[in-house]
């Protein structure tokens, strides 16, 4: 690529903090100040604003504009869950891809608090007290597994009864078409807490896809339910059909992806069938050179046809529990 030395005409400007009165001001100053990740964060805000504007202009019609958000469960054990809650409450995204633990933490935290801890605590001693450490968050057994068991199995019984009454079906036919999207909506309908991701997904009928649904406490409860009703199953291919239907017809498809793994891959995988994403923001702490999907930059997705070559995109390296609240404070107010 030929370089035009005259094209570098934007000066780096210092922060003037007496003029920085809001988070919006700060991010605008970051765009002018530069400083490596600061520039990228400012660009991420710009791209997300474009995504949100496009969705609003399309009257939230997924056939015209599809805004994806993907993230791992760990963030939902922290206050960063509030970013995802507000994003769905305001309908900034109309399809979610995440991991099973998101459901675990979302349900558990509607009943009991998680607690502050430290990375350096003695894990052997914590285990003896029934305290689970997730980074520097403490998750007591009484705030997690016990709640999941007490909530999910009765909910599944209720869902089974309702489906039998509504459809007149029994056996394996009862669950055909019942994927993780439907499971999330059913659970969300039973959550009476506006601080819940599931609550807003159900209220606005925003699909939450959990491609690794057995990989978590909810998955264990589904397995236990299967022990009682051997014809019970989750139709994960119904989820794939839904994502296929969404991406094939969408005029525009955009994404905010946080971290890698299965949740990120399901976003870029389905978008390859339409020629790739049109706009993407990626946040990660992983290095590119470990060969993981978490480390893979968006330019790599171009080689697979999962990002359009001309699509505006940015990869912001950093801790999402810092970056998302900054973005949220600017974008949601």
Beta strands, then each sheet from edge to edge (+ up, - down):
strand 1: 65-71
strand 2: 95-98
strand 3: 115-116
strand 4: 131-134
strand 5: 137-140
strand 6: 207-209
strand 7: 252-258
strand 8: 277-284
strand 9: 307-317
sheet 1: 6+ 2+ 1+ 7+ 8+ 9+
sheet 2: 3+ 5- 4+
end
